[in-house]
Amino acid sequence: MINISVIIITAILYLIEPSYGLGWLYGWLFILIRRQLRYKYLNYVSNEKTFNIGLFILYTVLSFAIAVGTIYLSFMIQKWIHPVLVLVAYIVDYIMRSIERLSQSKKE
C-alpha cells in the first residue's frame, strides 16, 4: 500500500516541479533502505544468544550515516532534489510508524 501511494505522490509532485518529485522519491528510497537494514539487523540479533555491542554500534552509525547523508546530499544538489521534500518524507514515515505502533498496542 505504501509503495503505491509513494509512486502516486511522486508523479503528482514531479508534474508540479521535477525537483519536488525527485526529492520525495529520494527520501523514500533511503527510508526503504534503512528499513531493510533495520529488518536484517533485528532478524540477526533475534537469533543470537548474546548481545554484540560492536554490531549494535555499527548498525547505529550506519543508520545515522544513511539518514544524515541523504539529507546532506539533497542540500548539495538542490537543483535536482528538493531537500524539504526529503525531510517531509522522513517526517511522514515517522508519523506513519507511530500510528502503526499505537494501533498495534491498542490491539493487545
Solvent accessible surface area in square Angstrom, and as a share of the most:
residue,aa,sasa,rsa
1,M,201,0.90
2,I,36,0.18
3,N,85,0.44
4,I,114,0.58
5,S,43,0.28
6,V,15,0.08
7,I,111,0.56
8,I,95,0.48
9,I,68,0.35
10,T,18,0.11
11,A,53,0.41
12,I,94,0.48
13,L,31,0.15
14,Y,105,0.40
15,L,152,0.76
16,I,116,0.59
17,E,71,0.32
18,P,64,0.40
19,S,11,0.07
20,Y,69,0.26
21,G,0,0.00
22,L,67,0.33
23,G,0,0.00
24,W,13,0.04
25,L,79,0.39
26,Y,27,0.10
27,G,0,0.00
28,W,4,0.02
29,L,93,0.46
30,F,50,0.21
31,I,4,0.02
32,L,74,0.37
33,I,73,0.37
34,R,57,0.21
35,R,61,0.22
36,Q,92,0.41
37,L,42,0.21
38,R,64,0.23
39,Y,138,0.53
40,K,123,0.52
41,Y,24,0.09
42,L,97,0.48
43,N,74,0.38
44,Y,114,0.43
45,V,45,0.26
46,S,86,0.56
47,N,115,0.59
48,E,81,0.36
49,K,202,0.86
50,T,111,0.64
51,F,127,0.53
52,N,87,0.45
53,I,107,0.54
54,G,41,0.40
55,L,48,0.24
56,F,82,0.34
57,I,96,0.49
58,L,108,0.54
59,Y,38,0.15
60,T,61,0.36
61,V,91,0.52
62,L,78,0.39
63,S,13,0.08
64,F,137,0.57
65,A,53,0.41
66,I,32,0.16
67,A,18,0.14
68,V,70,0.40
69,G,34,0.32
70,T,3,0.02
71,I,44,0.22
72,Y,131,0.50
73,L,83,0.41
74,S,0,0.00
75,F,94,0.39
76,M,116,0.52
77,I,52,0.27
78,Q,98,0.44
79,K,164,0.69
80,W,146,0.51
81,I,19,0.10
82,H,50,0.22
83,P,7,0.05
84,V,81,0.46
85,L,24,0.12
86,V,0,0.00
87,L,64,0.32
88,V,55,0.32
89,A,0,0.00
90,Y,33,0.13
91,I,97,0.49
92,V,45,0.26
93,D,7,0.04
94,Y,128,0.49
95,I,87,0.44
96,M,76,0.34
97,R,60,0.22
98,S,32,0.21
99,I,106,0.54
100,E,97,0.44
101,R,129,0.47
102,L,108,0.54
103,S,50,0.32
104,Q,94,0.42
105,S,65,0.42
106,K,168,0.71
107,K,170,0.72
108,E,179,0.80
